[in-house]
Amino acid sequence: MARLAVTAIRIQVPEYTMRPRIILLCLSTLACLAGCGEERTRPPSTTVAVVNAAPGFANLSLRRGTTNQAQLGQVQFPGIFSARVDSDTYNFSVDTQDSISGLEIFLADFTAEVDAQRQHLFLLAEQNQMVVPLITSREPIDAAASTWDATIFNAAENAGNVDVYLTPPETDLGTAMPAGTLDFGESVLLEALQPGPFVITVTQSGDTASVLFTSTTTGFVAGNWATIAIVPDVNGFADVLAAIVVSATSSNLTDVNAPARTRLLNGAADGLARDFYVGDDFSAPFAPGVEVAAPSEFLALADGTDKISVTPAGNASVIEAERSGSIAPGSLYEAIVAGPAGALEFSIGAENLRRNNLHARIMLMSAVNYYETLDAWLFPEGTDISQRPPNWTLTSPIVTERVLFPTDNYELTVQDPVTDTVVLGPLSLTLEPRGIYSIALVDSGDGTTVNALLLDDFE
């Protein structure tokens, strides 16, 4: 059974004094042990593919034996690595490196036989914040075969019982049979498939109209064994799935039907509402009348969106700010504007709401107009920040990357770096493991202090 534990072992090696004659005796005994009797040969080895399908663990390591043994490899989510392993039966262990402390944390162990005459794959899934190893192996497929085989796993714990289809493009699911109906941890082996382009589709069991995931068209070649893992969304949305394909070339597939989404924050200095438009269609705003310091929900962007514009509410003829760029399906963004009327500035940052099982993830945004820059400290309660550099130096508008913080009670303090005047705080905050926390700094209205909007898990 998988378990979570932190183990730190210090081994004190005592010093001994050994006479030279005894040393020679030991060495000669070792030489005899190594050379006497039958000549030893190393057993045959094979490649084992290891997949990180556990979104709550940014990295996973596999070891033969305990956490004291050397790593066979480390892999980020979502991803894979391959290791050469000698034929034998092993007790494997899975651990993760704490990104803050650097400690190795034991997560799970399992026993598996490695046979050089077979192909092996260890899929490290996640259930209830614990690693669940899903193991499969098979006889090698003939590289000269005219067909290919596939093993499909359901490694998405919140997906429930699903039907998985592996079909040529443009196939009507109403006329197709699912490759398998799979609950979490279950798999199905498909054999003698014809090579060519395929689409992976996941639906609720027995309901082809309820599509949960559709991949891009992916080519599969003959003489190959592919593994397809249905996994949680890489950006952290519970209603979106993704897939990891381990094949001749491995890839991570996102849902082509999952829209890009963005949250909007209006920080205009005049305090008035703004309309947001997407693309070149100004007939109706994408988000009408967004009030100052009132962030929107994450809103779905239409396919093909490549531009976001902002205008005064009800006046589409005056474009105050505009940002263009490629927006991929399933991607996630924070978009904020700040500045004087008629000359607003845009800041758009990539967002990721994936939870970390060990720590909180936090990010700051600034839409402040009073100050060119602000310094922000987030330290445990009682810390003397006068001797500490700030965690963030913020221009405006800006969206920072999410960073990890350990569980604790914190104080947020924001200062004007020119005068060292405190403009916010100390504000008490509590951060918990798996927490997603966002703080937006905005004008307070008095021209000297700033306000903090506490978003996501703070709410």
Beta strands, then each sheet from edge to edge (+ up, - down):
strand 1: 5-6
strand 2: 45-53
strand 3: 59-64
strand 4: 71-76
strand 5: 79-86
strand 6: 88-97
strand 7: 104-114
strand 8: 119-127
strand 9: 130-138
strand 10: 148-154
strand 11: 162-167
strand 12: 180-182
strand 13: 187-193
strand 14: 196-204
strand 15: 207-214
strand 16: 218-220
strand 17: 225-232
strand 18: 241-246
strand 19: 251-254
strand 20: 261-268
strand 21: 274-278
strand 22: 287-290
strand 23: 299-300
strand 24: 307-312
strand 25: 321-324
strand 26: 332-339
strand 27: 345-350
strand 28: 360-366
strand 29: 374-380
strand 30: 392-394
strand 31: 398-399
strand 32: 403-405
strand 33: 408-416
strand 34: 421-431
strand 35: 436-443
strand 36: 450-456
sheet 1: 1+ 7- 6+ 3- 4+
sheet 2: 5+ 2- 8- 9+
sheet 3: 13+ 10- 17- 18+ 19-
sheet 4: 12+ 11- 14+ 15-
sheet 5: 12+ 11- 14+ 16-
sheet 6: 23+ 20- 26- 27+
sheet 7: 22+ 21- 24+ 25-
sheet 8: 31+ 28- 32+
sheet 9: 31+ 28- 35- 36+
sheet 10: 30+ 29- 33+ 34-
end
